[in-house]
Amino acid sequence: MTDAPIYPTFSTRATRLRRHWSVLISTSTKGNRLVRSSVEREFIIIGECISALSRVAPDVFAAITRARRIVDFRNQLTHEYPTVDDALVWAIADRDVHVLRDEYAAVMKSIETEGDGD
């Protein structure tokens, strides 16, 4: 396993994304360009972190549900922006981010447990 700096970055980004989503829900600002851009930016960074995992920790990458789709979504947000469906962005933020955070926490716990056994 590696002590790649992407682990804390991913956790921070997922937390920020959930915070942005909470603001979005509480203020009903789906049409707010600033909030939408912020949420999309966090998705791009999370996608980059997941992409880095595929290179530095393929076993961790494999443990994340839909890891390849996360990277593909990052690529769409970055390179194919005109094709981005706002409803899809909101659905992912609402439905999938907490699942990803939970998986990340479980993976990190197992890494810590493995480290304790050395």
C-alpha positions in Angstrom: 0.0 0.0 0.0 1.1 3.6 -0.5 0.8 6.7 1.6 -0.3 8.7 -1.5 -1.4 12.2 -0.7 -4.6 11.6 -2.7 -6.2 10.0 0.4 -6.7 13.1 2.5 -7.5 15.1 -0.6 -10.3 12.8 -1.5 -11.8 12.9 2.0 -11.6 16.6 2.1 -13.2 17.0 -1.4 -16.1 14.5 -0.6 -16.8 16.4 2.6 -16.8 19.8 0.8 -19.1 18.4 -1.9 -21.6 17.2 0.7 -21.4 20.6 2.3 -22.0 22.3 -1.0 -24.9 20.0 -1.6 -26.4 20.8 1.8 -26.2 24.5 1.0 -27.9 23.8 -2.3 -30.7 21.8 -0.7 -31.3 24.3 2.1 -31.4 27.4 -0.1 -33.0 25.8 -3.2 -30.3 27.3 -5.5 -30.0 24.6 -8.2 -30.0 27.4 -10.8 -27.2 29.3 -9.0 -24.2 29.2 -11.3 -21.7 29.6 -8.4 -23.1 26.6 -6.5 -23.3 24.5 -9.6 -19.7 25.4 -10.6 -18.5 24.6 -7.1 -20.2 21.2 -7.1 -18.8 20.4 -10.5 -15.3 21.5 -9.5 -15.4 19.1 -6.5 -16.5 16.3 -8.8 -13.6 17.1 -11.1 -11.1 16.9 -8.2 -12.6 13.7 -6.8 -12.4 12.2 -10.3 -8.8 13.2 -10.5 -8.1 11.6 -7.1 -9.8 8.4 -8.2 -7.8 8.4 -11.4 -4.6 8.7 -9.4 -5.7 5.8 -7.3 -5.8 3.6 -10.4 -2.1 4.3 -10.9 -0.7 4.3 -7.4 -3.1 1.9 -5.6 -5.0 -0.2 -8.1 -6.4 -2.4 -5.3 -8.0 0.6 -3.7 -9.3 1.8 -7.0 -10.8 -1.7 -7.6 -12.6 -1.5 -4.2 -14.5 1.6 -5.2 -17.9 1.1 -6.8 -18.0 2.6 -10.2 -14.5 4.0 -10.0 -14.1 4.0 -13.8 -17.4 5.8 -14.2 -16.3 8.5 -11.6 -13.2 9.1 -13.7 -15.3 9.2 -16.9 -17.6 11.7 -15.3 -14.6 13.8 -14.4 -13.4 13.7 -18.0 -16.9 14.7 -19.2 -17.0 17.7 -16.9 -13.5 18.7 -17.9 -13.4 18.0 -21.6 -17.0 17.7 -22.8 -18.7 20.4 -20.8 -21.5 21.2 -23.3 -22.8 17.6 -23.0 -23.1 17.8 -19.1 -26.7 17.3 -17.9 -27.3 19.4 -14.8 -30.0 16.9 -13.6 -27.3 14.2 -13.7 -24.9 16.3 -11.7 -27.6 16.9 -9.0 -28.6 13.3 -9.0 -25.1 12.1 -8.4 -24.5 14.7 -5.7 -27.7 13.6 -4.0 -27.6 9.9 -4.4 -24.0 8.8 -4.9 -21.6 11.0 -2.9 -22.5 9.6 0.5 -22.0 6.0 -0.8 -18.5 7.0 -2.2 -17.6 8.6 1.2 -18.7 5.5 3.1 -16.6 3.3 0.8 -13.6 5.5 1.1 -13.9 5.4 4.9 -14.1 1.6 4.8 -11.1 1.4 2.6 -9.1 3.7 4.8 -10.1 1.7 7.9 -8.9 -1.5 6.3 -5.6 0.2 5.3 -5.1 1.4 8.8 -5.9 -2.1 10.1 -3.4 -3.6 7.7 -0.8 -1.1 8.9 -1.4 -2.0 12.6 -0.6 -5.7 11.8 3.0 -4.9 10.7 
